[in-house]
Amino acid sequence: MYNSDLPTRSELPTSKQLLRSTLIAAAVATLLLITTVLPAEYGIDPTGIGRYLGLTTMGEIKVVLAEENAKEVEKSAQISVAPVKSDQQATLSVPLINNVSADDAGMEITSELAAQLFPSPLASDQKVVTLTPGEATEIKLGMNKGASVTYEWRVEGGTVNFDTHGDAPDLDYHSYGKGRQVTGDQGVLEAAFDGKHGWFWRNRSANSVTITLTTQGDYQSIQRMM
């Protein structure tokens, strides 16, 4: 069997060459960390390149969603849920229906039947927030899958970047739409799943701006997250 010849001492890289290669690799890794990894994962953009590439906004949203999910996990650990008698068979106490009690009518009022007899009224709210230059905020609605909300929001004093999205414990992020340097938006938001759905805004103008959000539809809660 033929073994290849070992390299001579003159063919081996010198200590100076090895040190130079190591420094170049470290510089490239540091450059990638600063320009891509930090903006895309943590919203930190010391050079401004991440925002030019569209990575910083993605990182900022990830940070906000991670904080929100951590709060939800903490809340869930503190809440104990009482057991239900059986699926959709929890009997409700209804005094009278058309002057006839449930017992007189021989009826068992289940949660499903109660929802048909007493539909929940549509919720309606108006929220006003003011953002200084560079400041961000987020407003979320608690919605069930298939529920819809008619919304409109307007900006006074400048423009904002926005991201309309939803999230849930088993789904980190679901986008409904986004935009840059806009003065408002309106439409119908239909929940793709049970969870929180709403709007993230950041003021990228040089002046403070005021955002007025009006909502009406089928949602259980409205909350400013940050």
MDAnalysis code that builds the backbone (N, CA, C; Angstrom):
import MDAnalysis as mda
import numpy as np

u = mda.Universe.empty(678, n_residues=226, atom_resindex=np.repeat(np.arange(226), 3), trajectory=True)
u.add_TopologyAttr("name", ["N", "CA", "C"] * 226)
u.add_TopologyAttr("resid", np.arange(1, 227))
u.add_TopologyAttr("resname", ["MET", "TYR", "ASN", "SER", "ASP", "LEU", "PRO", "THR", "ARG", "SER", "GLU", "LEU", "PRO", "THR", "SER", "LYS", "GLN", "LEU", "LEU", "ARG", "SER", "THR", "LEU", "ILE", "ALA", "ALA", "ALA", "VAL", "ALA", "THR", "LEU", "LEU", "LEU", "ILE", "THR", "THR", "VAL", "LEU", "PRO", "ALA", "GLU", "TYR", "GLY", "ILE", "ASP", "PRO", "THR", "GLY", "ILE", "GLY", "ARG", "TYR", "LEU", "GLY", "LEU", "THR", "THR", "MET", "GLY", "GLU", "ILE", "LYS", "VAL", "VAL", "LEU", "ALA", "GLU", "GLU", "ASN", "ALA", "LYS", "GLU", "VAL", "GLU", "LYS", "SER", "ALA", "GLN", "ILE", "SER", "VAL", "ALA", "PRO", "VAL", "LYS", "SER", "ASP", "GLN", "GLN", "ALA", "THR", "LEU", "SER", "VAL", "PRO", "LEU", "ILE", "ASN", "ASN", "VAL", "SER", "ALA", "ASP", "ASP", "ALA", "GLY", "MET", "GLU", "ILE", "THR", "SER", "GLU", "LEU", "ALA", "ALA", "GLN", "LEU", "PHE", "PRO", "SER", "PRO", "LEU", "ALA", "SER", "ASP", "GLN", "LYS", "VAL", "VAL", "THR", "LEU", "THR", "PRO", "GLY", "GLU", "ALA", "THR", "GLU", "ILE", "LYS", "LEU", "GLY", "MET", "ASN", "LYS", "GLY", "ALA", "SER", "VAL", "THR", "TYR", "GLU", "TRP", "ARG", "VAL", "GLU", "GLY", "GLY", "THR", "VAL", "ASN", "PHE", "ASP", "THR", "HIS", "GLY", "ASP", "ALA", "PRO", "ASP", "LEU", "ASP", "TYR", "HIS", "SER", "TYR", "GLY", "LYS", "GLY", "ARG", "GLN", "VAL", "THR", "GLY", "ASP", "GLN", "GLY", "VAL", "LEU", "GLU", "ALA", "ALA", "PHE", "ASP", "GLY", "LYS", "HIS", "GLY", "TRP", "PHE", "TRP", "ARG", "ASN", "ARG", "SER", "ALA", "ASN", "SER", "VAL", "THR", "ILE", "THR", "LEU", "THR", "THR", "GLN", "GLY", "ASP", "TYR", "GLN", "SER", "ILE", "GLN", "ARG", "MET", "MET"])
u.atoms.positions = np.array([
    [0.856, -1.188, 0.000],
    [0.000, 0.000, 0.000],
    [0.886, 1.230, 0.000],
    [0.493, 2.219, -0.824],
    [1.297, 3.442, -0.928],
    [0.713, 4.516, -0.044],
    [1.500, 5.031, 0.803],
    [1.080, 6.140, 1.648],
    [1.590, 7.449, 1.066],
    [0.726, 8.479, 1.076],
    [1.136, 9.773, 0.535],
    [2.241, 10.356, 1.388],
    [3.091, 11.118, 0.743],
    [4.216, 11.718, 1.445],
    [3.736, 12.782, 2.406],
    [4.359, 12.841, 3.549],
    [4.046, 13.889, 4.510],
    [4.585, 15.217, 4.000],
    [3.838, 16.314, 4.270],
    [4.339, 17.611, 3.802],
    [5.617, 17.989, 4.545],
    [6.459, 18.703, 3.839],
    [7.689, 19.189, 4.465],
    [7.378, 20.378, 5.342],
    [8.313, 20.760, 6.173],
    [8.123, 21.892, 7.081],
    [7.848, 23.177, 6.301],
    [8.479, 23.306, 5.124],
    [8.296, 24.532, 4.336],
    [6.901, 24.630, 3.736],
    [6.212, 23.460, 3.569],
    [4.868, 23.455, 2.996],
    [3.792, 23.726, 4.036],
    [4.103, 23.562, 5.298],
    [3.123, 23.806, 6.352],
    [2.918, 25.305, 6.543],
    [1.637, 25.721, 6.903],
    [1.406, 27.147, 7.143],
    [2.174, 27.605, 8.375],
    [2.656, 28.823, 8.308],
    [3.392, 29.383, 9.429],
    [2.414, 29.852, 10.509],
    [2.963, 30.118, 11.670],
    [2.131, 30.637, 12.765],
    [1.500, 31.964, 12.384],
    [2.220, 32.768, 11.640],
    [1.702, 34.065, 11.200],
    [0.511, 33.883, 10.259],
    [0.608, 32.897, 9.352],
    [-0.484, 32.636, 8.410],
    [-1.710, 32.094, 9.147],
    [-1.484, 31.203, 10.114],
    [-2.608, 30.671, 10.888],
    [-3.299, 31.775, 11.685],
    [-2.514, 32.658, 12.283],
    [-3.080, 33.765, 13.049],
    [-3.878, 34.695, 12.141],
    [-3.373, 34.937, 10.945],
    [-4.074, 35.812, 9.997],
    [-5.416, 35.194, 9.581],
    [-5.422, 33.879, 9.297],
    [-6.671, 33.202, 8.910],
    [-7.685, 33.224, 10.043],
    [-7.203, 33.023, 11.269],
    [-8.100, 33.043, 12.425],
    [-8.726, 34.416, 12.615],
    [-7.917, 35.473, 12.471],
    [-8.425, 36.847, 12.635],
    [-9.445, 37.192, 11.546],
    [-9.198, 36.736, 10.312],
    [-10.140, 37.010, 9.217],
    [-11.475, 36.307, 9.480],
    [-11.409, 35.027, 9.926],
    [-12.645, 34.289, 10.219],
    [-13.411, 34.949, 11.359],
    [-12.697, 35.406, 12.383],
    [-13.364, 36.066, 13.512],
    [-14.005, 37.379, 13.080],
    [-13.334, 38.121, 12.192],
    [-13.879, 39.393, 11.716],
    [-15.146, 39.173, 10.895],
    [-15.125, 38.133, 10.038],
    [-16.308, 37.832, 9.214],
    [-17.477, 37.414, 10.104],
    [-17.192, 36.567, 11.110],
    [-18.260, 36.126, 12.014],
    [-18.839, 37.298, 12.800],
    [-17.979, 38.201, 13.252],
    [-18.454, 39.386, 13.988],
    [-19.299, 40.280, 13.097],
    [-18.876, 40.445, 11.835],
    [-19.631, 41.266, 10.895],
    [-21.028, 40.686, 10.643],
    [-21.096, 39.372, 10.451],
    [-22.391, 38.724, 10.249],
    [-23.273, 38.846, 11.490],
    [-22.663, 38.720, 12.664],
    [-23.424, 38.842, 13.910],
    [-24.052, 40.225, 14.038],
    [-23.271, 41.255, 13.730],
    [-23.749, 42.633, 13.908],
    [-24.765, 43.024, 12.844],
    [-24.549, 42.610, 11.594],
    [-25.387, 43.090, 10.484],
    [-26.611, 42.236, 10.204],
    [-26.616, 40.956, 10.626],
    [-27.749, 40.088, 10.291],
    [-28.367, 39.400, 11.507],
    [-27.550, 38.741, 12.334],
    [-28.102, 37.946, 13.438],
    [-28.773, 38.826, 14.478],
    [-28.077, 39.865, 14.955],
    [-28.662, 40.735, 15.980],
    [-29.926, 41.441, 15.490],
    [-29.946, 42.034, 14.275],
    [-31.193, 42.673, 13.810],
    [-32.332, 41.678, 13.622],
    [-32.047, 40.497, 13.039],
    [-33.119, 39.550, 12.702],
    [-33.682, 38.844, 13.923],
    [-32.861, 38.632, 14.963],
    [-33.323, 37.867, 16.125],
    [-33.714, 38.736, 17.305],
    [-33.041, 39.889, 17.467],
    [-33.262, 40.694, 18.674],
    [-33.637, 42.149, 18.385],
    [-33.733, 42.537, 17.101],
    [-34.089, 43.913, 16.762],
    [-32.991, 44.908, 17.076],
    [-31.760, 44.440, 17.281],
    [-30.624, 45.321, 17.586],
    [-29.866, 45.585, 16.292],
    [-29.753, 46.852, 15.917],
    [-29.174, 47.193, 14.618],
    [-28.211, 48.372, 14.769],
    [-26.989, 48.131, 15.283],
    [-26.058, 49.242, 15.508],
    [-25.546, 49.883, 14.225],
    [-25.569, 49.160, 13.101],
    [-25.018, 49.706, 11.857],
    [-26.084, 50.280, 10.925],
    [-27.353, 49.896, 11.093],
    [-28.406, 50.345, 10.191],
    [-28.585, 49.455, 8.973],
    [-27.679, 48.508, 8.776],
    [-27.772, 47.608, 7.619],
    [-28.970, 46.667, 7.760],
    [-29.229, 46.223, 8.996],
    [-30.360, 45.320, 9.220],
    [-31.684, 45.939, 8.833],
    [-31.871, 47.217, 9.135],
    [-33.130, 47.883, 8.763],
    [-33.228, 48.047, 7.246],
    [-32.082, 48.328, 6.598],
    [-32.078, 48.444, 5.141],
    [-32.462, 47.117, 4.488],
    [-32.033, 46.016, 5.092],
    [-32.347, 44.682, 4.558],
    [-33.712, 44.169, 5.019],
    [-34.399, 44.910, 5.901],
    [-35.707, 44.484, 6.385],
    [-35.645, 43.473, 7.515],
    [-34.465, 43.310, 8.138],
    [-34.320, 42.312, 9.195],
    [-34.679, 42.854, 10.577],
    [-34.470, 44.160, 10.780],
    [-34.672, 44.730, 12.118],
    [-36.133, 44.657, 12.545],
    [-37.060, 45.001, 11.632],
    [-38.482, 44.949, 11.966],
    [-38.895, 43.535, 12.366],
    [-38.388, 42.543, 11.653],
    [-38.685, 41.158, 11.982],
    [-38.159, 40.813, 13.375],
    [-36.963, 41.268, 13.706],
    [-36.406, 41.011, 15.019],
    [-37.185, 41.685, 16.126],
    [-37.643, 42.929, 15.883],
    [-38.430, 43.651, 16.888],
    [-39.736, 42.931, 17.177],
    [-40.381, 42.431, 16.126],
    [-41.642, 41.708, 16.299],
    [-41.405, 40.413, 17.072],
    [-40.291, 39.719, 16.777],
    [-39.982, 38.480, 17.490],
    [-39.792, 38.744, 18.989],
    [-39.121, 39.835, 19.312],
    [-38.890, 40.161, 20.726],
    [-40.204, 40.442, 21.436],
    [-41.086, 41.243, 20.777],
    [-42.381, 41.568, 21.381],
    [-43.221, 40.315, 21.583],
    [-43.253, 39.442, 20.561],
    [-44.054, 38.219, 20.654],
    [-43.497, 37.274, 21.712],
    [-42.169, 37.215, 21.846],
    [-41.576, 36.356, 22.864],
    [-41.946, 36.831, 24.264],
    [-41.932, 38.153, 24.472],
    [-42.319, 38.696, 25.774],
    [-43.789, 38.417, 26.066],
    [-44.618, 38.567, 25.027],
    [-46.060, 38.332, 25.205],
    [-46.336, 36.862, 25.523],
    [-45.660, 35.946, 24.817],
    [-45.864, 34.524, 25.076],
    [-45.412, 34.152, 26.484],
    [-44.308, 34.768, 26.962],
    [-43.829, 34.490, 28.312],
    [-44.858, 34.926, 29.349],
    [-45.505, 36.087, 29.097],
    [-46.538, 36.552, 30.018],
    [-47.743, 35.615, 30.014],
    [-48.117, 35.121, 28.828],
    [-49.262, 34.222, 28.725],
    [-48.990, 32.904, 29.455],
    [-47.761, 32.397, 29.330],
    [-47.411, 31.149, 30.017],
    [-47.474, 31.343, 31.526],
    [-47.005, 32.507, 31.987],
    [-47.036, 32.783, 33.420],
    [-48.468, 32.890, 33.930],
    [-49.333, 33.549, 33.138],
    [-50.731, 33.670, 33.529],
    [-51.421, 32.306, 33.558],
    [-51.127, 31.478, 32.538],
    [-51.772, 30.163, 32.445],
    [-51.404, 29.285, 33.640],
    [-50.171, 29.445, 34.137],
    [-49.737, 28.638, 35.270],
    [-50.445, 29.028, 36.561],
    [-50.976, 30.254, 36.599],
    [-51.633, 30.747, 37.802],
    [-53.136, 30.521, 37.804],
    [-53.672, 30.087, 36.674],
    [-55.124, 29.927, 36.549],
    [-55.481, 28.452, 36.640],
    [-56.384, 28.089, 37.506],
    [-56.880, 26.714, 37.585],
    [-58.264, 26.668, 36.954],
    [-58.443, 25.762, 36.040],
    [-59.693, 25.654, 35.295],
    [-60.589, 24.617, 35.954],
    [-61.823, 24.998, 36.286],
    [-62.769, 24.072, 36.904],
    [-63.236, 23.044, 35.883],
    [-63.393, 21.762, 36.269],
    [-63.841, 20.727, 35.319],
    [-65.271, 20.965, 34.867],
    [-65.532, 20.654, 33.615],
    [-66.866, 20.778, 33.038],
    [-67.552, 19.424, 33.116],
    [-68.863, 19.421, 33.358],
    [-69.609, 18.161, 33.532],
    [-69.401, 17.254, 32.325],
    [-69.584, 17.734, 31.127],
    [-69.300, 16.999, 29.898],
    [-69.253, 18.008, 28.770],
    [-68.755, 17.596, 27.606],
    [-68.592, 18.518, 26.489],
    [-69.928, 19.111, 26.079],
    [-70.000, 20.464, 26.214],
    [-71.167, 21.222, 25.799],
    [-72.458, 20.721, 26.461],
    [-72.344, 20.124, 27.669],
    [-73.526, 19.626, 28.359],
    [-73.692, 20.263, 29.731],
    [-72.982, 21.383, 29.979],
    [-73.118, 22.062, 31.260],
    [-74.466, 22.760, 31.283],
    [-75.356, 22.336, 32.190],
    [-76.704, 22.881, 32.252],
    [-76.676, 24.274, 32.850],
    [-77.313, 25.224, 32.191],
    [-77.372, 26.601, 32.648],
    [-78.700, 26.846, 33.346],
    [-78.675, 27.728, 34.325],
    [-79.891, 28.090, 35.034],
    [-80.518, 29.283, 34.337],
    [-81.667, 29.071, 33.684],
    [-82.383, 30.117, 32.973],
    [-83.744, 30.272, 33.616],
    [-84.074, 31.420, 34.225],
    [-85.335, 31.558, 34.964],
    [-86.561, 31.390, 34.086],
    [-86.668, 32.173, 33.027],
    [-87.868, 32.144, 32.193],
    [-87.500, 32.322, 30.730],
    [-88.170, 31.612, 29.878],
    [-88.074, 31.812, 28.436],
    [-89.495, 31.973, 27.931],
    [-89.821, 33.223, 27.515],
    [-91.199, 33.528, 27.110],
    [-92.181, 33.170, 28.222],
    [-91.800, 33.535, 29.494],
    [-92.644, 33.313, 30.669],
    [-92.828, 31.843, 31.017],
    [-91.972, 30.961, 30.447],
    [-92.035, 29.537, 30.765],
    [-90.652, 29.115, 31.234],
    [-90.574, 28.510, 32.406],
    [-89.272, 28.094, 32.923],
    [-88.773, 26.881, 32.157],
    [-87.456, 26.660, 32.238],
    [-86.861, 25.518, 31.549],
    [-87.415, 24.214, 32.089],
    [-87.656, 24.148, 33.438],
    [-88.197, 22.920, 34.026],
    [-89.607, 22.650, 33.532],
    [-90.452, 23.747, 33.437],
    [-91.819, 23.566, 32.953],
    [-91.840, 23.105, 31.511],
    [-90.913, 23.570, 30.732],
    [-90.896, 23.203, 29.317],
    [-90.230, 21.860, 29.079],
    [-89.645, 21.289, 30.139],
    [-88.975, 19.990, 29.981],
    [-87.710, 20.115, 29.169],
    [-87.013, 21.254, 29.293],
    [-85.828, 21.509, 28.471],
    [-84.579, 21.455, 29.339],
    [-83.496, 20.993, 28.752],
    [-82.177, 21.127, 29.368],
    [-81.401, 22.127, 28.536],
    [-81.094, 23.259, 29.149],
    [-80.427, 24.340, 28.417],
    [-78.929, 24.095, 28.441],
    [-78.373, 23.690, 27.328],
    [-76.933, 23.480, 27.213],
    [-76.268, 24.772, 26.798],
    [-74.928, 24.808, 26.865],
    [-74.182, 26.008, 26.485],
    [-74.397, 26.353, 25.018],
    [-74.534, 25.328, 24.177],
    [-74.747, 25.579, 22.744],
    [-76.118, 26.213, 22.501],
    [-77.164, 25.685, 23.189],
    [-78.500, 26.231, 23.034],
    [-78.582, 27.632, 23.621],
    [-77.899, 27.857, 24.735],
    [-77.911, 29.178, 25.353],
    [-77.296, 30.221, 24.433],
    [-76.247, 29.840, 23.696],
    [-75.620, 30.777, 22.769],
    [-76.580, 31.180, 21.659],
    [-77.474, 30.254, 21.259],
    [-78.460, 30.569, 20.229],
    [-79.594, 31.438, 20.787],
    [-80.007, 31.143, 22.046],
    [-81.103, 31.905, 22.636],
    [-80.668, 33.298, 23.069],
    [-79.433, 33.409, 23.556],
    [-78.951, 34.681, 24.071],
    [-77.611, 35.023, 23.417],
    [-77.606, 35.419, 22.153],
    [-76.344, 35.746, 21.474],
    [-75.667, 36.938, 22.133],
    [-74.337, 36.870, 22.204],
    [-73.575, 37.957, 22.814],
    [-73.604, 39.194, 21.907],
    [-73.785, 40.375, 22.495],
    [-73.760, 41.592, 21.685],
    [-72.358, 41.856, 21.148],
    [-72.282, 42.578, 20.032],
    [-70.988, 42.909, 19.455],
    [-70.257, 43.901, 20.349],
    [-68.964, 43.687, 20.489],
    [-68.144, 44.609, 21.275],
    [-67.767, 45.806, 20.414],
    [-67.540, 46.942, 21.057],
    [-67.170, 48.169, 20.355],
    [-66.248, 48.983, 21.253],
    [-65.114, 49.405, 20.710],
    [-64.147, 50.176, 21.495],
    [-63.433, 51.190, 20.618],
    [-62.846, 52.184, 21.296],
    [-61.970, 53.150, 20.633],
    [-60.759, 53.387, 21.538],
    [-59.581, 53.191, 20.979],
    [-58.344, 53.385, 21.716],
    [-57.515, 54.478, 21.041],
    [-56.925, 55.355, 21.866],
    [-56.079, 56.433, 21.362],
    [-54.719, 56.322, 22.040],
    [-53.652, 56.237, 21.243],
    [-52.292, 56.146, 21.784],
    [-51.409, 57.179, 21.091],
    [-50.446, 57.719, 21.825],
    [-49.484, 58.673, 21.282],
    [-48.101, 58.053, 21.327],
    [-47.363, 58.131, 20.212],
    [-46.031, 57.544, 20.111],
    [-45.003, 58.628, 19.809],
    [-43.935, 58.659, 20.588],
    [-42.826, 59.556, 20.309],
    [-41.988, 58.965, 19.175],
    [-41.090, 59.729, 18.565],
    [-40.261, 59.192, 17.475],
    [-39.507, 57.927, 17.908],
    [-39.659, 56.859, 17.136],
    [-39.007, 55.591, 17.426],
    [-39.775, 54.689, 18.360],
    [-40.828, 55.197, 19.017],
    [-41.579, 54.395, 19.985],
    [-42.556, 53.453, 19.270],
    [-42.852, 52.312, 19.910],
    [-43.760, 51.317, 19.331],
    [-44.830, 50.939, 20.355],
    [-45.940, 50.404, 19.844],
    [-46.998, 49.897, 20.709],
    [-47.743, 48.794, 19.974],
    [-48.567, 48.059, 20.732],
    [-49.320, 46.949, 20.152],
    [-50.649, 46.823, 20.891],
    [-51.731, 46.655, 20.142],
    [-53.064, 46.447, 20.710],
    [-53.603, 45.135, 20.148],
    [-54.082, 44.251, 21.050],
    [-54.538, 42.933, 20.639],
    [-55.977, 42.702, 21.106],
    [-56.722, 41.955, 20.286],
    [-58.088, 41.545, 20.604],
    [-58.097, 40.050, 20.891],
    [-58.813, 39.637, 21.950],
    [-59.000, 38.221, 22.200],
    [-60.153, 37.709, 21.349],
    [-59.870, 36.806, 20.401],
    [-60.873, 36.357, 19.433],
    [-60.831, 34.840, 19.280],
    [-61.999, 34.282, 18.959],
    [-62.085, 32.870, 18.613],
    [-61.972, 32.687, 17.101],
    [-61.608, 31.497, 16.692],
    [-61.445, 31.194, 15.274],
    [-62.741, 31.492, 14.509],
    [-62.622, 32.195, 13.385],
    [-63.772, 32.520, 12.554],
    [-64.468, 33.808, 12.922],
    [-64.190, 34.360, 14.124],
    [-64.802, 35.631, 14.530],
    [-64.220, 36.765, 13.694],
    [-65.022, 37.798, 13.463],
    [-64.569, 38.909, 12.632],
    [-64.789, 40.231, 13.343],
    [-63.933, 41.188, 12.994],
    [-63.976, 42.530, 13.581],
    [-63.790, 43.558, 12.461],
    [-64.661, 44.554, 12.453],
    [-64.487, 45.695, 11.558],
    [-63.631, 46.734, 12.287],
    [-62.566, 47.205, 11.634],
    [-61.651, 48.119, 12.297],
    [-61.274, 49.291, 11.385],
    [-60.821, 50.349, 12.034],
    [-60.256, 51.499, 11.323],
    [-59.289, 52.200, 12.272],
    [-58.091, 52.522, 11.767],
    [-57.172, 53.322, 12.575],
    [-56.538, 54.411, 11.712],
    [-56.372, 55.579, 12.343],
    [-55.851, 56.752, 11.652],
    [-54.692, 57.348, 12.444],
    [-53.746, 57.942, 11.717],
    [-52.571, 58.553, 12.324],
    [-52.624, 60.060, 12.130],
    [-52.382, 60.788, 13.201],
    [-52.288, 62.237, 13.135],
    [-50.878, 62.665, 13.517],
    [-50.293, 63.535, 12.694],
    [-48.973, 64.078, 12.999],
    [-47.822, 63.436, 12.270],
    [-48.075, 62.397, 11.477],
    [-46.983, 61.740, 10.761],
    [-47.411, 60.404, 10.199],
    [-46.467, 59.483, 10.074],
    [-46.730, 58.148, 9.529],
    [-46.147, 57.087, 10.458],
    [-46.601, 55.845, 10.276],
    [-46.110, 54.735, 11.090],
    [-45.878, 53.508, 10.204],
    [-45.054, 52.611, 10.699],
    [-44.953, 51.259, 10.140],
    [-45.871, 50.353, 10.958],
    [-46.566, 49.424, 10.295],
    [-47.486, 48.569, 11.041],
    [-47.388, 47.123, 10.584],
    [-47.832, 46.242, 11.474],
    [-47.898, 44.810, 11.185],
    [-49.155, 44.265, 11.859],
    [-50.134, 43.840, 11.044],
    [-51.360, 43.227, 11.568],
    [-51.137, 41.720, 11.629],
    [-51.247, 41.129, 12.825],
    [-50.916, 39.713, 12.980],
    [-51.659, 39.113, 14.160],
    [-51.553, 37.797, 14.274],
    [-52.146, 37.065, 15.384],
    [-51.152, 36.078, 15.952],
    [-51.379, 35.659, 17.192],
    [-50.507, 34.671, 17.797],
    [-51.290, 33.894, 18.863],
    [-50.792, 32.714, 19.162],
    [-51.385, 31.826, 20.167],
    [-50.264, 30.984, 20.752],
    [-50.503, 30.327, 21.905],
    [-49.427, 29.535, 22.519],
    [-48.809, 28.503, 21.595],
    [-49.585, 27.907, 20.679],
    [-49.047, 26.896, 19.785],
    [-48.701, 27.455, 18.406],
    [-48.818, 28.781, 18.223],
    [-48.488, 29.406, 16.948],
    [-47.851, 30.749, 17.247],
    [-46.563, 30.874, 16.935],
    [-45.827, 32.076, 17.325],
    [-46.294, 33.318, 16.579],
    [-46.613, 33.214, 15.270],
    [-46.865, 34.413, 14.486],
    [-47.676, 34.069, 13.241],
    [-48.705, 34.872, 12.967],
    [-49.503, 34.723, 11.744],
    [-49.811, 36.124, 11.224],
    [-49.325, 36.439, 10.030],
    [-49.458, 37.798, 9.491],
    [-50.728, 37.951, 8.675],
    [-51.434, 39.070, 8.895],
    [-52.575, 39.448, 8.067],
    [-52.212, 40.570, 7.091],
    [-51.103, 41.252, 7.321],
    [-50.682, 42.331, 6.440],
    [-49.785, 43.304, 7.173],
    [-48.987, 44.051, 6.410],
    [-48.080, 45.020, 7.003],
    [-47.838, 46.166, 6.025],
    [-47.277, 47.254, 6.529],
    [-47.014, 48.406, 5.674],
    [-45.997, 49.329, 6.310],
    [-45.455, 50.243, 5.510],
    [-44.442, 51.185, 5.974],
    [-44.861, 52.604, 5.617],
    [-44.670, 53.514, 6.557],
    [-44.909, 54.938, 6.372],
    [-46.333, 55.194, 5.852],
    [-47.313, 54.730, 6.597],
    [-48.710, 54.907, 6.212],
    [-49.407, 55.773, 7.247],
    [-50.563, 56.312, 6.849],
    [-51.327, 57.199, 7.732],
    [-52.613, 56.553, 8.243],
    [-52.862, 55.287, 7.889],
    [-54.070, 54.638, 8.384],
    [-54.396, 53.379, 7.607],
    [-55.397, 52.661, 8.112],
    [-55.844, 51.428, 7.468],
    [-57.235, 51.095, 7.999],
    [-58.006, 50.348, 7.210],
    [-59.325, 49.923, 7.642],
    [-59.690, 48.630, 6.922],
    [-60.628, 47.899, 7.497],
    [-61.046, 46.646, 6.875],
    [-61.711, 45.732, 7.876],
    [-61.720, 44.429, 7.551],
    [-62.313, 43.403, 8.407],
    [-61.238, 42.386, 8.736],
    [-61.044, 42.124, 10.010],
    [-60.074, 41.138, 10.476],
    [-60.823, 39.884, 10.925],
    [-60.558, 38.758, 10.252],
    [-61.182, 37.481, 10.619],
    [-60.134, 36.581, 11.245],
    [-60.383, 36.128, 12.459],
    [-59.406, 35.343, 13.215],
    [-59.165, 33.992, 12.557],
    [-57.906, 33.665, 12.325],
    [-57.555, 32.384, 11.710],
    [-57.517, 31.253, 12.728],
    [-57.495, 31.601, 14.032],
    [-57.434, 30.598, 15.085],
    [-57.795, 31.280, 16.401],
    [-58.046, 30.494, 17.431],
    [-58.279, 31.044, 18.766],
    [-56.986, 31.693, 19.265],
    [-57.060, 32.931, 19.701],
    [-55.855, 33.584, 20.195],
    [-56.017, 35.081, 20.244],
    [-54.915, 35.783, 20.156],
    [-54.911, 37.245, 20.184],
    [-54.520, 37.777, 18.817],
    [-55.282, 38.759, 18.348],
    [-55.105, 39.286, 17.003],
    [-55.163, 40.815, 17.070],
    [-54.292, 41.472, 16.313],
    [-54.316, 42.928, 16.372],
    [-53.189, 43.573, 15.604],
    [-52.702, 44.710, 16.127],
    [-51.840, 45.602, 15.359],
    [-50.608, 45.987, 16.170],
    [-49.461, 46.028, 15.450],
    [-48.210, 46.529, 15.991],
    [-47.832, 47.768, 15.189],
    [-47.566, 48.870, 15.889],
    [-47.179, 50.117, 15.207],
    [-45.841, 50.604, 15.754],
    [-45.052, 51.244, 14.876],
    [-43.841, 51.940, 15.307],
    [-43.761, 53.279, 14.578],
    [-43.507, 54.325, 15.339],
    [-43.406, 55.672, 14.788],
    [-42.007, 55.880, 14.220],
    [-41.906, 55.972, 12.903],
    [-40.627, 56.194, 12.242],
    [-40.484, 57.635, 11.749],
    [-41.402, 58.501, 12.111],
    [-41.315, 59.902, 11.698],
    [-40.531, 60.680, 12.742],
    [-40.258, 61.946, 12.429],
    [-39.445, 62.786, 13.313],
    [-40.276, 63.433, 14.413],
    [-41.588, 63.333, 14.343],
    [-42.461, 63.972, 15.325],
    [-43.321, 62.927, 16.038],
    [-43.871, 63.308, 17.171],
    [-44.817, 62.433, 17.861],
    [-46.100, 62.302, 17.048],
    [-46.717, 61.129, 17.075],
    [-47.941, 60.883, 16.320],
    [-49.001, 60.320, 17.270],
    [-50.264, 60.500, 16.877],
    [-51.385, 59.967, 17.651],
    [-52.172, 58.995, 16.775],
    [-52.390, 57.783, 17.280],
    [-53.120, 56.742, 16.556],
    [-54.466, 56.536, 17.239],
    [-55.544, 56.607, 16.446],
    [-56.891, 56.354, 16.959],
    [-57.419, 55.084, 16.310],
    [-57.673, 54.052, 17.125],
    [-58.161, 52.751, 16.645],
    [-59.614, 52.570, 17.069],
    [-60.478, 52.261, 16.088],
    [-61.889, 51.981, 16.354],
    [-62.182, 50.546, 15.929],
    [-62.794, 49.763, 16.827],
    [-63.101, 48.363, 16.530],
    [-64.554, 48.056, 16.890],
    [-65.158, 47.151, 16.116],
    [-66.503, 46.668, 16.404],
    [-66.636, 45.264, 15.850],
    [-67.043, 44.330, 16.708],
    [-67.207, 42.968, 16.225],
    [-67.223, 41.952, 17.341],
    [-66.879, 40.732, 16.983],
    [-66.986, 39.587, 17.886],
    [-65.627, 39.334, 18.538],
    [-65.360, 39.972, 19.664],
    [-64.138, 39.730, 20.413],
    [-64.424, 39.834, 21.891],
    [-63.608, 39.146, 22.697],
    [-63.857, 39.063, 24.136],
    [-63.085, 40.111, 24.946],
    [-61.968, 40.596, 24.411],
    [-61.158, 41.541, 25.157],
    [-60.343, 42.393, 24.206],
    [-59.898, 43.550, 24.700],
    [-58.995, 44.416, 23.958],
    [-57.957, 44.914, 24.957],
    [-56.683, 44.854, 24.574],
    [-55.621, 45.162, 25.519],
    [-54.428, 45.759, 24.803],
    [-53.875, 46.810, 25.414],
    [-52.617, 47.377, 24.915],
    [-51.482, 46.566, 25.511],
    [-50.673, 45.929, 24.659],
    [-49.680, 44.992, 25.127],
    [-48.371, 45.670, 25.535],
    [-48.075, 46.865, 25.015],
    [-46.813, 47.531, 25.317],
    [-46.981, 49.030, 25.101],
])
